[in-house]
Amino acid sequence: MTLVAIITVKRAALEGFREFERQAAMVMASYGGRIERTVVTDGPTPEVLKEIHVVTFPDEVAFRAYRDDARLARHAHLREASVVDTEVLVGEEGPRYEAGR
């Protein structure tokens, strides 16, 4: 299962957001999940930025278990204080566009 999360983050609360993500990554790992890649872009205003995450889980059951994990809930205040908006796209692995293939 592959997800793309597009997260709008308050620049003033960026360290809290990054701490939440570090904790979330540890919880994800216990369910076979992983943040494969992150990309940071400017947001629509100077006060925010967008952080894009490509995330994988073995399956939907593992993803749901991660979302329901109490360890994640313990750090939710960091996310709530820093995140303005989140869009999650659920997809599947696509083709690779590598030179020479």
Secondary structure, 3 states (H helix, E strand, C coil): CEEEEEEEEEHHHHHHHHHHHHHHHHHHHCCCCEEEEEEEEECCCCCEEEEEEEEECCCHHHHHHHHHCHHHHHCHHHHHHHEEEEEEEEECCCCCCCCCC
